[in-house]
Amino acid sequence: MMDFRIKDNYTEEVKPKGKYSDTMKLIMITAGLGLVVFVIMFAIVLSIFSNKGNDDQYKYNDDKEVILETESGKKTSMLGLVQKINVASGAIEITNLDNPSEADVSLKMMGYTEINDEYGELMVIGEVELGDIAEFTYGTESKKVDELKLSGKVWELKNVQGIEIDQDKKTITAKEKVYNYNNKLLKSYKGEKIVFSDLNKDAIVALKGYKDNIWGIKVEKYYGYLTFSNFENYVGADIEIDTSVFKKIESENNIILSPGEHKVVIKREDIENQIKYIIIKEKEKTTIDLGDVEPRRGTINFSINESDYNINIENDITNFNVDFSGKQIEVPYGEYIITITKNGYKTLQKTIQVKNETTNFKAVIQKIGDSAKVRINANIQKSEVYIDDKYVGIVPINTNLSYGPHKIVVRKLGYIPVVKQVTVDKEEDFEFTLEIDNPYSNGTGTNPTSDAY
């Protein structure tokens, strides 16, 4: 169908626009853009393969750093120890391990820097740590790092405790082997540099080395310490920590514990069990004060044969020292030396153990001298007298007996013998009453050698 338009006094035939002309233009533009993209991609791929081919030229040389001339300029390859690293800025400082006396080299990690571990796996800059040893490839002039690869030439010892450092000889002894180090040795903990004084023997460390030298010491774990104050009265008490560590309180206490919360139980028969919950921090001392611990207490009941005496009670361990003259006293549990004195009497000293609520103490103090006069009589004439199982005669008996306990037996045939345990501490009379045993007995005496008491 034709399209006609009237224009003033004549009619003009309008030719239709060809729809294929616009399509062709679009095709041509698209084809042009595609060609441009293809050319660019081809150039990138060509560049990658070209650089890949040159990679072998940058590999680390065991003897010295490598400087190569490439299309982009000189590049250097070096085995370096990471001394400093700033993840945000990409700044990194390294020590040349084959010439450590040189000044450290400051480099710049870029967005295009390729970072790999020793197995060729990709890493990010945040995974690079102080003390890492890596092969660096960087621009000699620009100092920009093209490639960082953790070195497989490095050896490492982990979970090492008790290292010995000789700063004069510059040696480190670990697991019975001696290693060398120099002033570029890097010491770190949680990504921060530390100093030698931070490397106590109790720390768990990882040692990183190259050839015969240790280049890095990384503290993997620090311990803390438990100590006690006002503990002198409790030396020897049992300590139970987390039901797995068993110690005793000693004159010097420095118990090594891992950081964190711990349950400490202190036990001894003279105190109530003390339960303490503590927090141990790395490299710090936590102190438990035993000054407020109340000991268990017991009562001593005294039974002394005389009055007006003085009693001294002493405990060397707890410095307990008391003088008193009563019959009862309360003291903390423990071992005590009891000393009883009185004018004109011998001093008596004994050791007792107070470990119950009540302890009875009986004592006989003796007058100065060896013996006292005693008289022994009985209701039956010619009764025989035995003192300490020895026959001494028939009643009445007048004799001297040494101070202290004695056994007196009075007997006569046909009568029930009478036995008395006596304590001689002064002049005294002892009366015995015998009762008939056999009413048909003729009352004659017995042979003193036929029976023994």
Stockholm file with secondary structure:
# STOCKHOLM 1.0

chainA/1-453         MMDFRIKDNYTEEVKPKGKYSDTMKLIMITAGLGLVVFVIMFAIVLSIFSNKGNDDQYKYNDDKEVILETESGKKTSMLGLVQKINVASGAIEITNLDNPSEADVSLKMMGYTEINDEYGELMVIGEVELGDIAEFTYGTESKKVDELKLSGKVWELKNVQGIEIDQDKKTITAKEKVYNYNNKLLKSYKGEKIVFSDLNKDAIVALKGYKDNIWGIKVEKYYGYLTFSNFENYVGADIEIDTSVFKKIESENNIILSPGEHKVVIKREDIENQIKYIIIKEKEKTTIDLGDVEPRRGTINFSINESDYNINIENDITNFNVDFSGKQIEVPYGEYIITITKNGYKTLQKTIQVKNETTNFKAVIQKIGDSAKVRINANIQKSEVYIDDKYVGIVPINTNLSYGPHKIVVRKLGYIPVVKQVTVDKEEDFEFTLEIDNPYSNGTGTNPTSDAY
#=GR chainA/1-453 SS CCEEEEETTEEEEECCCCHHHHHHHHHHHHHHHHHHHHHHHHHHHHHHHHHHHHHGGGSCCSSSCEEEEETTEEEEEEEEEEEEECTTTCEEEEEETTSTTSCCEEEEEEEEEEEECTTSCBCCGGGCCTTCEEEEEEETTTCEEEEEEECTTCEEEEEEECCEEETTTTEEEETTEEEECCTTCEEEETTEECCGGGCCTTSEEEEEEETTEEEEEEEEECCEEEEEESCGGGTTCEEEETTTEEEECCSSCCEEECSEEEEEEEEETTEEEEEEEEEECTTCEEEEECTTCCBCEEEEEEEESSSSCEEEEEETTTTEEEEECSSEEEEESEEEEEEEECTTBCCEEEEEEECSSEEEEEECCCBSSSEEEEEEEESSTTCEEEETTEEEEESSEEEEEESEEEEEEEECTTEECEEEEEEESSCEEEEECCEESCTTCCCCCCCTTTCCC
#=GC SS_cons         CCEEEEETTEEEEECCCCHHHHHHHHHHHHHHHHHHHHHHHHHHHHHHHHHHHHHGGGSCCSSSCEEEEETTEEEEEEEEEEEEECTTTCEEEEEETTSTTSCCEEEEEEEEEEEECTTSCBCCGGGCCTTCEEEEEEETTTCEEEEEEECTTCEEEEEEECCEEETTTTEEEETTEEEECCTTCEEEETTEECCGGGCCTTSEEEEEEETTEEEEEEEEECCEEEEEESCGGGTTCEEEETTTEEEECCSSCCEEECSEEEEEEEEETTEEEEEEEEEECTTCEEEEECTTCCBCEEEEEEEESSSSCEEEEEETTTTEEEEECSSEEEEESEEEEEEEECTTBCCEEEEEEECSSEEEEEECCCBSSSEEEEEEEESSTTCEEEETTEEEEESSEEEEEESEEEEEEEECTTEECEEEEEEESSCEEEEECCEESCTTCCCCCCCTTTCCC
//
